Amino acid sequence: MNNKQNVLAGILRGGTIMENINKKEFLDKSRVILEGVLDLLAGLPELKLSNMGSKNTALVIVDMINGFARTGALKSPAVEALIPGIERLSKACDKEGIIKVAFADNHTDASPEFESYPQHCITCTIESEIVDELKSVGGYTLIPKNSTNGFIEEGFQEWLKNNNDIDTFVVTGDCTDICVQQFAITLKTWFNKLDKKIRVIVPIELVDTYDLGLHNGELMNVIAFYNMIGNGIEVVKSIVIE
């Protein structure tokens, strides 16, 4: 068995993988793979909003709140930069008659999430509120969430029951590799379980994540996009507003 086979065997065992990895070979192979993923993402199409069908489409806005965009321990300029594009899309959806739902991180002081992340977005604070630009556009159903996955919130489950004709979901916001990815994949797999074909669309230009230490935003975005594609999510370059 050669070294690459040893690495694969280690991955399959899920055991002492780090003892089996040849660092140089791993990094060289990873570079080739990442180049392929980047080429894949570069070739993704754009979609026209007008072609989606207003009666069966919903815009989902994930965590475009002050605590991730403008203030607090987890604020990120990458998230703040999303605001104008999502604002334009939100207004366009109103014109097209597309319904909207917005998630907002709202944590209690006792949230176990603070063992993984700094304290953030406490309920009834400015951090937990939708950013002013999107709040001014309005027109969305607001669903507070006390976890990274908005799908499991009772408010969204109720919304889903009341909007069971929706078969196309356009997911925007942050963070690509955490809340967006978890929601999109859970939503898709839920409908897979029901043998119902739906579209979950994630536009690259309308989602982003943060930079912090080893959490490199660009790398995390690329990995998350590839993972979502592999799970049936329709990742696209952008949503074209005519």
C-alpha positions in Angstrom: 0.0 0.0 0.0 1.5 3.4 -1.0 1.4 6.5 1.1 -1.7 8.0 -0.6 -3.6 4.7 0.0 -2.4 4.9 3.6 -3.9 8.4 3.9 -7.2 7.2 2.4 -7.3 4.2 4.7 -6.7 6.5 7.7 -9.6 8.7 6.6 -11.9 5.7 6.3 -10.9 4.4 9.7 -11.6 7.8 11.2 -8.8 7.1 13.7 -5.2 8.2 13.6 -5.4 10.2 10.4 -3.1 12.9 11.5 -0.4 10.3 12.1 -0.7 9.0 8.6 -0.8 12.3 6.6 2.2 13.3 4.7 1.9 17.1 5.0 3.6 18.0 1.7 1.6 15.4 -0.3 -1.6 16.5 1.4 -1.1 20.2 0.6 0.0 19.5 -3.0 -3.1 17.4 -3.6 -5.3 19.9 -1.8 -4.1 22.7 -4.1 -5.1 20.7 -7.2 -8.5 20.0 -5.7 -9.1 23.6 -4.7 -8.2 24.8 -8.1 -10.8 22.4 -9.5 -13.4 23.7 -7.1 -12.6 27.3 -7.9 -13.0 26.5 -11.6 -16.4 24.9 -10.8 -17.6 27.9 -8.9 -16.3 30.3 -11.6 -18.5 28.5 -14.2 -21.7 28.7 -12.2 -24.6 30.5 -13.9 -26.6 33.6 -13.0 -30.4 33.3 -12.5 -33.0 35.9 -13.4 -35.4 36.7 -10.5 -38.3 37.2 -13.0 -37.9 33.5 -14.2 -38.4 32.0 -10.8 -42.2 32.3 -10.4 -43.4 34.7 -7.8 -46.2 32.4 -6.4 -43.9 29.6 -5.5 -40.7 31.4 -4.5 -39.5 32.7 -1.1 -36.6 34.9 -0.2 -34.8 33.8 3.0 -32.6 36.4 4.7 -30.3 34.8 7.3 -28.9 36.8 10.2 -28.5 40.2 8.5 -28.4 41.8 12.0 -26.4 44.4 13.7 -24.5 41.9 15.8 -22.9 40.3 12.7 -22.7 43.4 10.5 -22.0 46.5 12.7 -21.4 45.9 16.4 -20.3 43.4 18.9 -17.8 40.6 19.2 -18.7 38.9 15.9 -19.2 41.9 13.6 -17.7 41.5 10.2 -17.1 44.0 7.3 -17.8 41.1 4.9 -21.3 40.7 6.3 -21.9 44.5 6.3 -20.9 44.6 2.6 -23.8 42.3 1.8 -26.4 44.8 2.9 -26.8 46.8 -0.4 -27.2 43.7 -2.5 -29.8 42.0 -0.2 -31.6 45.3 0.1 -32.0 45.5 -3.7 -33.1 42.0 -3.9 -35.6 42.4 -1.1 -37.2 45.4 -2.9 -37.3 43.5 -6.2 -39.0 40.6 -4.4 -41.7 43.0 -3.2 -42.3 44.1 -6.8 -42.5 40.5 -8.0 -44.8 39.5 -5.2 -42.3 37.1 -3.7 -42.7 36.4 0.0 -39.9 36.9 2.5 -38.7 35.4 5.7 -35.8 36.8 7.9 -34.0 35.0 10.6 -32.3 36.9 13.5 -30.0 35.4 16.0 -31.6 36.0 19.5 -29.8 34.3 22.3 -30.5 33.9 26.0 -27.7 34.4 28.5 -27.6 30.7 29.1 -26.9 29.7 25.4 -24.4 26.8 25.2 -23.4 28.4 21.9 -21.2 30.8 23.9 -18.9 27.9 24.6 -18.0 27.9 20.9 -18.4 31.6 20.1 -18.1 34.9 22.1 -21.3 36.1 23.6 -23.4 37.8 20.9 -26.9 38.8 19.8 -28.6 38.7 23.2 -32.4 39.0 22.9 -33.7 42.6 23.1 -30.4 44.2 22.4 -29.4 46.2 19.3 -27.2 43.3 18.2 -30.2 41.0 17.7 -32.1 43.5 15.4 -32.2 43.4 11.6 -30.0 46.1 10.1 -31.8 49.3 9.5 -31.7 49.2 5.6 -33.5 45.8 5.5 -35.8 46.8 8.4 -36.8 49.9 6.3 -37.7 47.7 3.3 -39.7 45.4 5.6 -42.3 43.0 4.3 -40.7 39.9 5.8 -41.8 37.4 8.5 -39.3 37.8 11.3 -38.1 34.6 13.0 -35.8 34.9 16.0 -33.5 31.9 16.5 -31.5 30.6 19.4 -29.3 28.3 17.4 -27.2 28.3 14.2 -29.8 26.4 12.3 -33.0 28.4 11.7 -34.8 25.4 10.2 -35.4 23.8 13.6 -37.0 26.9 15.1 -40.7 26.5 15.8 -41.4 29.8 14.1 -40.0 28.5 10.8 -41.8 25.2 11.1 -45.1 27.1 11.4 -44.2 29.4 8.5 -43.4 26.3 6.4 -46.8 24.8 7.2 -48.5 28.0 6.2 -46.6 28.3 3.0 -46.6 24.7 1.7 -46.9 25.8 -1.9 -43.3 27.2 -1.9 -40.9 25.1 -3.9 -38.1 27.6 -4.5 -36.1 29.2 -1.7 -33.4 31.8 -2.4 -31.1 31.9 0.7 -29.0 35.0 1.4 -27.1 36.3 4.4 -24.5 34.9 6.8 -22.5 33.0 7.6 -22.0 30.9 4.5 -20.3 28.0 6.3 -22.5 28.1 9.4 -26.1 29.3 9.5 -26.6 29.5 5.8 -25.1 26.1 5.0 -26.9 24.4 7.9 -30.3 25.9 7.0 -30.0 25.2 3.3 -28.9 21.6 3.6 -31.5 20.8 6.3 -34.2 22.4 4.3 -33.2 20.4 1.2 -32.9 17.1 3.0 -36.2 17.6 4.8 -38.0 17.8 1.5 -35.9 14.9 0.1 -37.4 12.9 3.0 -40.9 13.8 1.8 -40.0 12.9 -1.8 -40.8 16.5 -2.8 -38.5 18.2 -5.3 -37.7 21.8 -4.4 -35.0 24.3 -5.4 -32.7 25.8 -2.7 -30.7 28.5 -4.3 -27.7 30.2 -2.8 -26.3 33.2 -4.7 -22.5 33.5 -4.1 -22.6 37.3 -4.2 -25.3 37.5 -1.4 -23.7 35.3 1.2 -20.4 35.6 3.1 -18.6 34.7 6.3 -16.0 36.2 8.6 -12.2 36.2 9.0 -10.8 35.2 12.4 -7.6 33.3 13.0 -7.6 30.0 11.1 -11.1 30.7 10.0 -10.2 32.2 6.6 -13.4 33.6 5.1 -12.5 32.9 1.5 -11.5 29.3 2.2 -14.5 28.7 4.3 -16.8 30.1 1.6 -15.3 27.8 -1.1 -15.6 24.7 1.1 -19.1 25.6 2.1 -20.2 26.2 -1.6 -18.7 22.9 -2.7 -20.4 21.1 0.3 -23.7 22.6 -0.5 -23.5 21.7 -4.2 -22.7 18.1 -3.2 -25.9 18.1 -1.1 -28.2 19.3 -3.9 -28.1 23.0 -3.2 -28.2 25.2 -6.4 -25.3 27.6 -5.9 -25.3 30.4 -8.5 -23.2 33.4 -9.2 -25.9 35.9 -8.6 -29.6 36.8 -8.9 -30.2 39.1 -11.8 -32.8 41.9 -11.2 -34.2 43.3 -14.4 
